């Protein structure tokens, strides 16, 4: 079953969005949304995993010094790029897709649209084209001129962290516990490497056995897939085996059945408040879709740079 929702927003950009506007490129680049959607569509035809990757790329950008396109920058003599930070190394992908879309945009609207606005739109299109909700994206962000591997290592949530620590990271960004639960639902798409959850399979917290909360059927499948050696650390397993390529609310049903792949996801069931939200979203795909769009709008507000600061990068990998 495929779901489709629309998150409605009327009027001007909400307070706190600075100079962002839903019609920012109406005159200067009116075909921008169509160009981005087509670019994501082509990428998804060629790579079934790319929708989840673009969504994750946007999240990892915004969570480190705000939505400024810093994750797209290659490192140079002035700074170490975020691409090589531990949470991103050999896992964050989709840079070539953004490069491709940026090149198309530059041919039509040269030096008008920022890389970070393209990435923000690409994340929305990835969800929409996977059967998820549409939400309006306020635009007008400008690209940052630096990046920080150290900040990425410090700020990005880890699947090995406690719920308390991850919650603290979200609230430090001005996001709520509800945003944490809702945005975790993005794990209905995509895959995780074995090393991110292998500790749950064989020697959980030094017990010599598996995580007792993990569904027995899932445990058996994961043990077969990952094994107990380092050779399979990078092997991929679906975060949501029932719909790895479809955006729906099955992620929450999995948590209700103790079938969350990542310990940090399953931990949402250990707190009464977050567990109640999980239960609600597992029962109502439309409530989840509406709240997901709203949380993505809030995520996209984090630390934005607007004119006259920042720049419009000609190449998303390098500062002008």
N, C-alpha and C positions, 0 to 999 in steps of 0.2 A: 504494500500500500504506500502511496506517495502523498505527502502532506504539502499543503501550500497555505501560507498565512501572509497577511499583510499587516505590518505595524504602522499605524496611521499617526502622522504628525502634521499639524496645521500651523500656518503662520510662519513667523520668522524663527531664526535659530534660538534655542532656549538660552536662558541666562547661563553664563559661564563658558560660552563657546566663542567669546571674543568676536573676531570678524568673520567667523565661519558662517556660511549661508547655504541653504539648500539649492539656490539658483546661482551659485558663484560663477560658474562657467557658462551660463545661459547664452551670453553674447560672444564670449571669447573662444569657447570651444564647445558648442552645443551638442556635438556628436560624441562627446567623451564617454558617457555611460554605455553607448552602443559599442564603441571601440573596445572598452574594457570587457564587456560581456562577451563579445566575439572572441577576444584573445583568451579568456578563461575557458570558453566553450571548446576552442581548438585544443588547448592544453589538456583538458579533461578527456577529449577523444584519444589523445596520444598517451596519456598517463592517468590511469584510474585512481592513483593516490594523490594527485596534485591538488584536489579541492581541499582536503584536510591539511596539506602542506601550506597552502596559501593562507588559510585561516590561522594556522599556528604561527606563520611568519608575521602576520599582522599583530597577533597577541604579543609575541616576543619583541616586536619593535616598540609597541606602546608601553610595555611594562618596564622598559629601561629608558629613563629620562624622557618619557612621553612619546607621542606619535610624531616622530620627526624623520622617519626613513633612515635612522642611523644603522639599523641592522643590515641595510643594503650596501653600506660602504665597505670597500676593501681597506684593510689597514695600510698605513703609510708611515713615514718617518716621524709624523707628529702624534699618532695615536695607534693603539692596538685595536683593531676592529672587533665588533661583537660576534662576528661569524665564528671565531675560534674560541669563544667562551665555552666552558664545559657543557652547559645546557644546550648549546647550539652546534657544537662540533660534530660533524658527520651525521647530523640529524635534521637540522633546519635546511629546507630546500625550497625551490621555486624561484630562485633568483633569475634564472634564464627567462621564465615566463614574464616577470616584471620588466626585464630588459626588452623583450619582444614587444610588449604592449607599449612601453615607453617610446620605442622607435616608431611605432605606428602613430602614436599621439603626436610626436614631434614632426612627423611629415604633414600632419593636418593643422596642428596648432603649435608651432615652434616656440619653445621657451615660455610657455604659458602655464602648463600643468605640472605640479610637483610630483615627485616620485612617491611621496607618502600619501598623497590623495589617490594616486593610481593603486597603491597597495591596499588602501582602505576600501576602495570600490571593489577591488579584486576579491577581497575577503567576503564582501556581501554577495557578489556574484557566485562565488564558490558554494556558499550555503544555498542560495536560491536555485542554482542549477543542479543541486543535489537533492532537491525536493523540500528545502526548508523555507523559512519566511523571507519576505522582502521587507526591508526597512529603509527609510529615507536617510541618505548619508549627507550631513552638512559638510561642505567643502571650503577650500581656501587655505588649507595648511601649507606651510612652506617647509622645505627640507632643512635639516640641521647640517652643520658643517664639521661635526666631530662625532666620535663614537667612543665607547669605553668597554673594553673586555672585562675589566674589573667590576664595573657596575652591573654588567650582565650576570656575572658569576654571583654577585651578592643579591640581586633583586629578583631574578627569575625563580618562580616556585619549582621545587623538585618533587618528583614522585616518591622520593624517599623521606620527605619531610612530614612532620606531624600536621594534623589538621589545625592545631593551634598556631603553628608557625606560618602555615600558608594563609590562614585567616589574617594574621598580623600583616603579612605582605600585601594583601588586598586592601585592608583598611588603611594602611600607610599611603596608598595611592588614592584614597578617597572613594574606593569601591566598597560596597556593602557585603555582608555575609550572603545575602540573596544573590548578588552579582557573582560571588564565588560559586554557589551551587548552580546557577543558571549557565555560566560560562563553562563550567566543568562538563555540561551537557554537550559541548562541542566534541567530546570524546565518543560520540555516536559515530563519528567519522575517523578513519585513519588507523594507524598501527603503532605499536610500541616495540622497541627492541627487548630481547630477553633479559638483558642485564638490569632493566628497570624494574623487573618484578621477580626475577629468579630467586631472590632471597625468601620469597613466600612459598617456594616449592619444596625445598629440601632441608633447610636449616633455619627456620624462622626464629629470629631473636635468640639464636644459640640453643634452641630446644632439640636440635637434631631431627625435627619433624617439620611438616608443612604448617602454614598458617591455618589454624583450626576454623577460621571463619570462611575460608575459601571453599566454594562449592566443589564437591568431590568429583563430579564429572569434568568440570573445567580443570581441576587440578590434574586429573589423569591426562587430559589432552595436552596441557601445557608441559607436563613432565616429558611426554613423548616428543613434543616439538622442540623444547629447549635443552633437554638433557641436564647433566650436572657438571658440565665442564665449560671452560672459557671459550671453546671454539664456536659455540653458538650464541655468544653474547650479543652479537649484532643481528641475529635472526629476527625477523618481524612476525608479530602476531597481532590479529585485529583487536582493537580496543573494545569493539562491539561485534562479536562474531555473527550476530543476526543481521546486521546492517552496516557493514564497514564502509560502504560507499553511498549510503542513503541517510539523509539527515532526518531523524525522527526522535522520538522520546524513549526508544528502547534502552538507552543507557541507564535510565532511572529504573526501569523494570529489572535490569540486570543487577543493580545494586540491591534492590529489594530481595533478590534471590541469592545474595552473596556471590554474585558472579562478576563483580567489578575486577578488571584486570590489574589495575594499579592499586597499591595499598592506600595511596592518598585519596583515590576516588572512593574506595569502599569505606574509608574513614568517615565519609559524610553520613553514614548510618550509625555512627557511634555517639552522635550529639542529637539531643531531642529536637532542637530547632532545625538543624539541617536535615535530619531524617524526615521530619514532617514535610519539608519542602520537596524532598526526593519523592515521597509518597504522592504528594499532590501532582507533581509533574509526570509521574508514571501513569496517572489516571487521566491526565488531560493534555494531549499533544498540542492543542490550540493555546492553552495557557502557557505552556513552555515556549511555543513559538513566539507569542507576543512578548513575553518577558525576555527571551533571548535577544530579540531585536532591540528592545529598550536598553538592555545591558551592553550590547555592542555599540550603541550610540554613546553611552557613558564611557566605555573603553576608548572610543575614538576621540574623546575630548581631552584625554590625559596629556598634559604638558605640550599642547599644540603651539607651534610657532606661526605667527601671522605677519603680514607686511607691516612695517618695513624690515623686519628681522628675517634671518635665514636667507634662503635662496631657492631658485628653481633650477635644480641640477639638470644639466644637459645629458649627463650619463649618470644613472642611479648609483653606480659603483664608486664614483669619484666626486670630490668637491670641485666646483667650477674653478 
